[in-house]
Amino acid sequence: MVKRAGSWAIATVVALTLLTGCGSDEGGGGGTAAPAPTVTAESPSAEPSTPTQDPTGTPTTKPTTKPTKKPKPKSDKLRQGDKGPEITALQERLTALGYWNGKADGKFGGSTRQAVFALQKAAGLDRDGVVGGKTKKALADGVRPKAKSDSGYVVEINKKRQLLMIVDDGEVKQIFNTSTGSGERYETESGGTAIASTPAGRFRIGRQIDGWRNAPLGMLWRPKYFNGGIAMHGAYSVPPYAASHGCARLSISAMNYLWSNGKLPIKTKVWVY
């Protein structure tokens, strides 16, 4: 009896073991369940700690440092915003030739650019305000415009060259970039149209305003009238080409200089051609 009971118990244990030990595979089958895989540093599912390599030994990851950019070669041209001894020398040379550009302070600012415009106009060059090879040659050659008057103190406005010159007994003393009538049609205050023209002729300065004049066609700084409502005046925009409604524009700083130094007194002759 004891042997049969023990045999039955042993058989029961074996049967239970077979039932609870079924694998989780879809195909079923006997045997004990495999333990869950343990991820280690060398396991294929772990992140590699160093860049992987292809068969040639070249890392497959991109380098983290960017290549160093080569510095651009310095231009030998001089332009607005430049500073230094070269600019001082440029300003001194412009002044020596009569092109007004304020003080020689070694800074290529608006006044120096206006003077370069004037030089380029006198030399028949492209008017870009940049001192390149051709402009440097014009400086070295001492290019200056010629006057038409041969006696007395005269302000000459050359419409073809777009230059304003202070002339004394036929000698050009100072040269300024100016912008005269554009020749384009514009609408007048009364609703009509007119041509933006600076009439040629010989005139005299008849009146002036020491300050801003809010004129029908725009703001005029310290205007010096020489032909009805046409004046020499300061403006914020003085391009190297004809762009006004008829007046002769000068830079604000140039107009201040002319006023403060008594260069344009009442009754001064003005020749426009």
Number of C-alpha atoms within 10 A of each C-alpha: 6 7 8 9 10 11 12 12 12 11 12 11 11 11 11 10 13 12 12 12 14 14 15 12 8 6 6 9 11 12 13 14 12 9 6 6 7 6 10 9 10 9 11 9 9 10 9 11 7 8 11 12 11 9 7 6 8 10 13 10 10 7 8 6 6 6 7 6 6 6 6 6 6 6 8 9 12 18 20 16 11 13 15 11 12 14 22 17 14 20 26 19 16 22 19 13 18 21 25 23 23 17 13 18 15 18 20 22 17 16 22 26 21 24 23 29 29 28 29 26 21 19 21 11 13 13 17 14 21 17 21 14 12 13 22 15 13 18 20 10 10 15 15 20 18 12 20 15 17 12 11 13 18 26 26 22 27 19 20 11 21 23 25 26 25 21 22 17 13 16 18 21 16 18 26 26 31 31 29 30 22 17 16 13 12 14 12 12 9 6 8 8 11 13 15 20 19 23 15 12 11 15 17 18 20 16 16 18 13 11 11 14 15 10 9 8 12 10 15 22 22 21 26 27 20 23 19 9 12 18 22 28 26 25 22 13 13 20 20 23 20 24 21 23 23 21 27 29 32 26 23 18 16 21 22 17 14 12 16 10 10 10 14 21 16 15 12 17 19 23 20 17 15
